Protein backbone atom coordinates (compact mmCIF):
# COMPACT_ATOMS: atom_id res chain seq x y z
CA UNK A 1 0.00 0.00 0.00
CA UNK A 2 1.25 3.49 -0.86
CA UNK A 3 1.50 5.90 2.03
CA UNK A 4 1.97 8.96 -0.17
CA UNK A 5 -0.52 11.74 0.65
CA UNK A 6 -3.35 12.15 -1.82
CA UNK A 7 -6.50 14.22 -2.24
CA UNK A 8 -9.35 14.21 0.27
CA UNK A 9 -12.55 16.21 0.67
CA UNK A 10 -14.23 16.55 4.08
CA UNK A 11 -17.88 17.48 3.76
CA UNK A 12 -20.81 18.24 6.05
CA UNK A 13 -24.15 19.87 5.31
CA UNK A 14 -24.01 22.70 7.80
CA UNK A 15 -23.81 26.42 8.38
CA UNK A 16 -22.98 26.04 12.08
CA UNK A 17 -19.95 25.28 14.20
CA UNK A 18 -20.33 22.57 16.82
CA UNK A 19 -18.63 19.23 17.49
CA UNK A 20 -18.66 17.88 13.94
CA UNK A 21 -17.39 21.11 12.42
CA UNK A 22 -14.75 21.42 15.16
CA UNK A 23 -13.58 17.93 14.30
CA UNK A 24 -13.18 18.81 10.62
CA UNK A 25 -11.47 22.11 11.45
CA UNK A 26 -8.96 20.19 13.62
CA UNK A 27 -8.25 17.26 11.30
CA UNK A 28 -8.09 19.06 7.95
CA UNK A 29 -5.13 21.35 8.81
CA UNK A 30 -3.21 18.41 10.28
CA UNK A 31 -3.73 16.44 7.07
CA UNK A 32 -2.61 19.51 5.13
CA UNK A 33 0.59 19.74 7.18
CA UNK A 34 1.31 16.13 6.24
CA UNK A 35 1.11 16.89 2.55
CA UNK A 36 -2.50 15.97 1.76
CA UNK A 37 -4.45 18.10 -0.69
CA UNK A 38 -7.48 18.85 1.48
CA UNK A 39 -10.73 20.62 0.67
CA UNK A 40 -13.55 21.29 3.16
CA UNK A 41 -17.23 21.71 2.37
CA UNK A 42 -19.75 23.00 4.94
CA UNK A 43 -19.79 24.71 8.33
CA UNK A 44 -20.05 28.30 9.53
CA UNK A 45 -18.14 30.25 6.90
CA UNK A 46 -16.37 32.80 9.10
CA UNK A 47 -15.34 30.31 11.78
CA UNK A 48 -14.26 27.58 9.37
CA UNK A 49 -12.14 29.96 7.30
CA UNK A 50 -10.46 31.22 10.45
CA UNK A 51 -9.80 27.72 11.81
CA UNK A 52 -8.78 26.14 8.49
CA UNK A 53 -6.24 28.77 7.47
CA UNK A 54 -4.97 27.95 3.95
CA UNK A 55 -7.21 24.87 3.51
CA UNK A 56 -9.74 25.59 0.69
CA UNK A 57 -13.28 25.93 2.02
CA UNK A 58 -16.73 26.21 0.45
CA UNK A 59 -19.95 26.83 2.43
CA UNK A 60 -22.81 24.34 2.07
CA UNK A 61 -25.94 24.89 4.15
CA UNK A 62 -28.05 22.52 2.02
CA UNK A 63 -27.60 19.02 0.64
CA UNK A 64 -27.91 20.46 -2.87
CA UNK A 65 -24.99 22.80 -2.10
CA UNK A 66 -22.88 19.85 -0.92
CA UNK A 67 -23.67 17.98 -4.14
CA UNK A 68 -22.75 21.04 -6.21
CA UNK A 69 -19.38 21.33 -4.50
CA UNK A 70 -18.69 17.60 -4.71
CA UNK A 71 -19.33 17.79 -8.45
CA UNK A 72 -15.80 19.23 -8.71
CA UNK A 73 -14.30 16.02 -7.35
CA UNK A 74 -11.98 14.08 -9.60
CA UNK A 75 -12.39 10.42 -10.34
CA UNK A 76 -10.66 8.39 -7.63
CA UNK A 77 -10.69 11.23 -5.10
CA UNK A 78 -11.42 10.27 -1.51
CA UNK A 79 -14.51 11.88 0.05
CA UNK A 80 -14.92 11.84 3.83
CA UNK A 81 -18.52 12.58 4.81
CA UNK A 82 -19.91 13.62 8.17
CA UNK A 83 -23.60 13.04 8.99
CA UNK A 84 -26.33 11.52 6.82
CA UNK A 85 -27.10 14.54 4.62
CA UNK A 86 -23.49 14.69 3.45
CA UNK A 87 -23.48 10.92 2.95
CA UNK A 88 -26.54 11.29 0.70
CA UNK A 89 -24.72 13.95 -1.31
CA UNK A 90 -21.76 11.62 -1.85
CA UNK A 91 -24.16 8.89 -2.93
CA UNK A 92 -25.56 11.22 -5.60
CA UNK A 93 -22.07 12.07 -6.88
CA UNK A 94 -21.11 8.40 -7.12
CA UNK A 95 -23.77 8.03 -9.81
CA UNK A 96 -21.61 10.32 -11.97
CA UNK A 97 -18.09 9.18 -11.13
CA UNK A 98 -16.29 6.74 -8.93
CA UNK A 99 -14.99 8.33 -5.75
CA UNK A 100 -13.81 6.57 -2.62
CA UNK A 101 -16.24 7.03 0.24
CA UNK A 102 -15.58 7.03 3.98
CA UNK A 103 -17.97 8.27 6.66
CA UNK A 104 -17.51 9.18 10.30
CA UNK A 105 -20.47 8.52 12.57
CA UNK A 106 -20.60 11.27 15.19
CA UNK A 107 -23.91 10.41 16.84
CA UNK A 108 -25.17 7.39 18.75
CA UNK A 109 -28.16 6.74 16.50
CA UNK A 110 -29.07 4.55 13.59
CA UNK A 111 -29.75 6.04 10.17
CA UNK A 112 -33.33 6.33 8.98
CA UNK A 113 -36.56 6.93 10.89
CA UNK A 114 -38.93 6.46 7.91
CA UNK A 115 -39.23 3.78 5.22
CA UNK A 116 -37.66 6.09 2.63
CA UNK A 117 -34.84 7.05 4.98
CA UNK A 118 -34.15 3.40 5.79
CA UNK A 119 -33.90 2.59 2.10
CA UNK A 120 -31.47 5.48 1.69
CA UNK A 121 -29.51 4.24 4.70
CA UNK A 122 -29.16 0.80 3.11
CA UNK A 123 -27.83 2.37 -0.10
CA UNK A 124 -25.31 4.42 1.88
CA UNK A 125 -24.08 1.33 3.74
CA UNK A 126 -23.51 -0.55 0.48
CA UNK A 127 -21.62 2.38 -1.05
CA UNK A 128 -19.26 2.97 1.89
CA UNK A 129 -15.63 1.91 1.66
CA UNK A 130 -15.14 2.43 5.39
CA UNK A 131 -17.21 3.61 8.33
CA UNK A 132 -15.64 5.19 11.43
CA UNK A 133 -17.27 5.62 14.85
CA UNK A 134 -15.90 8.30 17.18
CA UNK A 135 -16.26 6.07 20.26
CA UNK A 136 -17.16 2.53 21.24
CA UNK A 137 -20.39 3.97 22.60
CA UNK A 138 -21.30 5.24 19.13
CA UNK A 139 -20.19 1.99 17.48
CA UNK A 140 -22.41 -0.04 19.80
CA UNK A 141 -25.35 2.32 19.25
CA UNK A 142 -25.36 2.40 15.43
CA UNK A 143 -25.46 -1.37 15.14
CA UNK A 144 -23.27 -1.54 12.02
CA UNK A 145 -19.68 -2.58 11.35
CA UNK A 146 -17.37 0.34 12.03
CA UNK A 147 -13.82 1.23 12.97
CA UNK A 148 -13.64 2.80 16.42
CA UNK A 149 -11.36 5.82 16.28
CA UNK A 150 -11.57 8.18 19.22
CA UNK A 151 -11.26 11.83 18.26
CA UNK A 152 -8.03 13.62 18.93
CA UNK A 153 -7.38 17.18 20.07
CA UNK A 154 -4.27 19.37 19.84
CA UNK A 155 -1.90 19.55 22.80
CA UNK A 156 -2.29 22.41 25.24
CA UNK A 157 1.03 23.45 26.70
CA UNK A 158 -0.28 26.54 28.44
CA UNK A 159 0.26 26.77 32.15
CA UNK A 160 -3.24 27.55 33.40
CA UNK A 161 -3.88 30.09 36.11
CA UNK A 162 -7.23 28.73 37.29
CA UNK A 163 -9.66 30.94 39.09
CA UNK A 164 -12.51 29.72 41.27
CA UNK A 165 -14.55 28.77 38.23
CA UNK A 166 -16.45 25.68 37.15
CA UNK A 167 -16.98 25.53 33.38
CA UNK A 168 -19.67 23.82 31.31
CA UNK A 169 -19.05 24.06 27.54
CA UNK A 170 -21.61 22.36 25.31
CA UNK A 171 -24.64 22.91 23.10
CA UNK A 172 -27.65 24.06 25.10
CA UNK A 173 -29.93 21.24 23.99
CA UNK A 174 -32.06 18.91 26.10
CA UNK A 175 -29.88 15.83 25.56
CA UNK A 176 -26.92 17.65 27.10
CA UNK A 177 -28.61 17.95 30.55
CA UNK A 178 -27.32 21.46 31.25
CA UNK A 179 -30.11 21.81 33.80
CA UNK A 180 -28.40 19.05 35.83
CA UNK A 181 -25.29 21.24 36.02
CA UNK A 182 -27.37 24.18 37.26
CA UNK A 183 -29.15 21.99 39.82
CA UNK A 184 -25.81 20.61 41.00
CA UNK A 185 -24.54 24.16 41.37
CA UNK A 186 -27.58 25.08 43.44
CA UNK A 187 -26.73 22.18 45.78
CA UNK A 188 -23.00 22.90 45.88
CA UNK A 189 -21.33 24.83 48.67
CA UNK A 190 -18.82 26.34 46.25
CA UNK A 191 -21.22 29.13 45.31
CA UNK A 192 -21.05 30.38 48.89
CA UNK A 193 -17.26 30.67 48.89
CA UNK A 194 -16.53 32.88 45.90
CA UNK A 195 -16.75 30.27 43.14
CA UNK A 196 -18.80 30.79 39.99
CA UNK A 197 -20.30 28.62 37.28
CA UNK A 198 -19.75 29.63 33.65
CA UNK A 199 -21.85 28.01 30.92
CA UNK A 200 -20.54 28.43 27.36
CA UNK A 201 -22.64 27.43 24.38
CA UNK A 202 -25.77 28.17 22.41
CA UNK A 203 -28.91 26.22 21.65
CA UNK A 204 -32.66 26.03 21.92
CA UNK A 205 -32.57 25.80 25.72
CA UNK A 206 -30.71 29.08 26.18
CA UNK A 207 -33.66 31.21 27.31
CA UNK A 208 -35.09 28.39 29.42
CA UNK A 209 -31.78 27.96 31.25
CA UNK A 210 -31.49 31.70 31.84
CA UNK A 211 -34.93 31.60 33.50
CA UNK A 212 -33.92 28.60 35.59
CA UNK A 213 -30.88 30.47 36.88
CA UNK A 214 -33.07 33.40 37.87
CA UNK A 215 -35.73 31.21 39.48
CA UNK A 216 -33.13 29.39 41.57
CA UNK A 217 -31.61 32.68 42.71
CA UNK A 218 -28.24 31.82 41.16
CA UNK A 219 -27.71 34.85 38.94
CA UNK A 220 -24.98 36.22 41.22
CA UNK A 221 -22.76 33.12 40.68
CA UNK A 222 -23.85 31.74 37.28
CA UNK A 223 -23.15 33.26 33.88
CA UNK A 224 -24.29 32.02 30.49
CA UNK A 225 -21.76 33.48 28.06
CA UNK A 226 -23.13 32.05 24.79
CA UNK A 227 -20.77 30.93 22.03
CA UNK A 228 -17.15 31.53 23.02
CA UNK A 229 -14.76 31.77 20.07
CA UNK A 230 -11.64 31.22 22.19
CA UNK A 231 -12.41 28.26 24.42
CA UNK A 232 -8.72 27.63 25.30
CA UNK A 233 -8.52 31.11 26.86
CA UNK A 234 -11.68 30.44 28.83
CA UNK A 235 -10.28 27.11 29.99
CA UNK A 236 -7.08 28.80 31.13
CA UNK A 237 -9.05 30.26 34.03
CA UNK A 238 -11.04 27.10 34.76
CA UNK A 239 -10.49 25.11 37.95
CA UNK A 240 -13.05 22.32 37.28
CA UNK A 241 -14.80 21.22 34.09
CA UNK A 242 -18.32 19.84 34.49
CA UNK A 243 -19.78 17.55 31.78
CA UNK A 244 -23.36 16.54 32.62
CA UNK A 245 -24.42 14.95 29.28
CA UNK A 246 -25.55 11.37 29.99
CA UNK A 247 -24.95 9.97 26.50
CA UNK A 248 -22.09 12.01 25.04
CA UNK A 249 -20.94 10.48 21.73
CA UNK A 250 -17.39 11.70 22.41
CA UNK A 251 -17.10 15.06 24.16
CA UNK A 252 -14.72 17.36 22.30
CA UNK A 253 -14.70 19.92 25.11
CA UNK A 254 -13.99 17.18 27.66
CA UNK A 255 -10.94 16.09 25.67
CA UNK A 256 -9.80 19.73 25.41
CA UNK A 257 -10.19 20.11 29.17
CA UNK A 258 -8.06 17.00 29.61
CA UNK A 259 -5.43 18.49 27.30
CA UNK A 260 -5.40 21.62 29.46
CA UNK A 261 -4.91 19.59 32.65
CA UNK A 262 -8.30 20.59 34.05
CA UNK A 263 -9.99 18.10 36.41
CA UNK A 264 -13.28 16.84 34.96
CA UNK A 265 -16.47 15.87 36.76
CA UNK A 266 -18.69 14.01 34.28
CA UNK A 267 -21.83 11.93 33.99
CA UNK A 268 -21.16 8.20 34.00
CA UNK A 269 -22.38 7.40 30.51
CA UNK A 270 -21.66 7.66 26.81
CA UNK A 271 -18.03 8.13 25.85
CA UNK A 272 -17.11 9.75 29.17
CA UNK A 273 -16.18 6.28 30.42
CA UNK A 274 -13.76 5.98 27.47
CA UNK A 275 -12.08 9.36 27.98
CA UNK A 276 -12.22 10.51 31.60
CA UNK A 277 -13.16 7.08 32.94
CA UNK A 278 -9.96 5.36 31.83
CA UNK A 279 -8.05 7.68 34.16
CA UNK A 280 -10.38 7.42 37.15
CA UNK A 281 -14.06 6.62 37.67
CA UNK A 282 -14.05 8.41 41.02
CA UNK A 283 -15.28 11.62 39.43
CA UNK A 284 -18.03 10.10 37.31
CA UNK A 285 -21.49 10.65 38.80
CA UNK A 286 -24.64 8.68 37.96
CA UNK A 287 -26.29 10.36 34.97
CA UNK A 288 -28.87 12.91 36.09
CA UNK A 289 -27.82 12.77 39.75
CA UNK A 290 -27.21 16.45 40.57
CA UNK A 291 -26.74 15.68 44.26
CA UNK A 292 -23.80 13.36 43.53
CA UNK A 293 -22.37 15.90 41.08
CA UNK A 294 -22.56 18.62 43.73
CA UNK A 295 -20.67 16.47 46.23
CA UNK A 296 -17.92 15.87 43.70
CA UNK A 297 -17.66 19.57 42.91
CA UNK A 298 -17.38 20.36 46.62
CA UNK A 299 -14.76 17.67 47.16
CA UNK A 300 -12.56 18.81 44.26
CA UNK A 301 -13.15 22.48 44.98
CA UNK A 302 -11.83 22.11 48.51
CA UNK A 303 -8.74 20.10 47.55
CA UNK A 304 -6.26 21.93 45.27
CA UNK A 305 -3.74 19.08 45.55
CA UNK A 306 -6.26 16.57 44.21
CA UNK A 307 -7.28 18.97 41.45
CA UNK A 308 -3.67 19.30 40.34
CA UNK A 309 -2.95 15.55 40.56
CA UNK A 310 -6.13 14.53 38.74
CA UNK A 311 -5.69 17.22 36.10
CA UNK A 312 -2.12 16.09 35.42
CA UNK A 313 -3.28 12.48 35.03
CA UNK A 314 -5.97 13.56 32.57
CA UNK A 315 -3.45 15.54 30.53
CA UNK A 316 -1.08 12.56 30.41
CA UNK A 317 -3.91 10.32 29.22
CA UNK A 318 -4.95 12.80 26.52
CA UNK A 319 -1.42 12.97 25.17
CA UNK A 320 -1.19 9.17 25.03
CA UNK A 321 -4.63 8.27 23.74
CA UNK A 322 -6.46 11.35 22.43
CA UNK A 323 -3.82 13.31 20.54
CA UNK A 324 -4.59 14.75 17.12
CA UNK A 325 -1.30 13.30 15.88
CA UNK A 326 -2.22 9.71 16.81
CA UNK A 327 -5.74 10.20 15.45
CA UNK A 328 -4.52 11.35 12.03
CA UNK A 329 -1.91 8.57 11.97
CA UNK A 330 -4.74 6.05 12.11
CA UNK A 331 -6.86 8.07 9.70
CA UNK A 332 -4.04 7.99 7.15
CA UNK A 333 -3.83 4.22 7.54
CA UNK A 334 -7.56 3.94 6.76
CA UNK A 335 -7.19 6.24 3.76
CA UNK A 336 -4.24 4.19 2.48
CA UNK A 337 -6.26 0.97 2.73
CA UNK A 338 -9.13 2.51 0.74
CA UNK A 339 -6.84 3.93 -1.96
CA UNK A 340 -5.03 0.59 -2.31
CA UNK A 341 -8.33 -1.24 -2.72
CA UNK A 342 -9.50 1.34 -5.28
CA UNK A 343 -6.34 0.82 -7.37
CA UNK A 344 -6.78 -2.95 -7.26
CA UNK A 345 -10.36 -2.59 -8.47
CA UNK A 346 -9.36 -0.60 -11.59
Protein Blocks (a to p, Z undefined) as FASTA:
>chain_A
ZZbdcddddddddfbdcfklmmmmmmmmmmmmnopacddeedjfklmmmmnomaccdddf
bfklmmmmmmmpcehiacddehjklmmmmmmmmmmpccddddddfbdcdehjbfklmmmm
mmmmmmpmbdcdfbfklmmmnopacddddddddddfbdcdddddddddddddfklommmm
mmmmmmpmklmnopacddedddjklmmmmmmmmmnopmmmgccebjafblmlmmmmpfbd
cdfbfbbfnopmlmmmmmnopacddddehjllmmmmmmocklcccehilklmmmmmmmmm
mmmklmmmmmmmmmmmmmmmmcfklmmmmmmmmmmmmmmmmmmmZZ
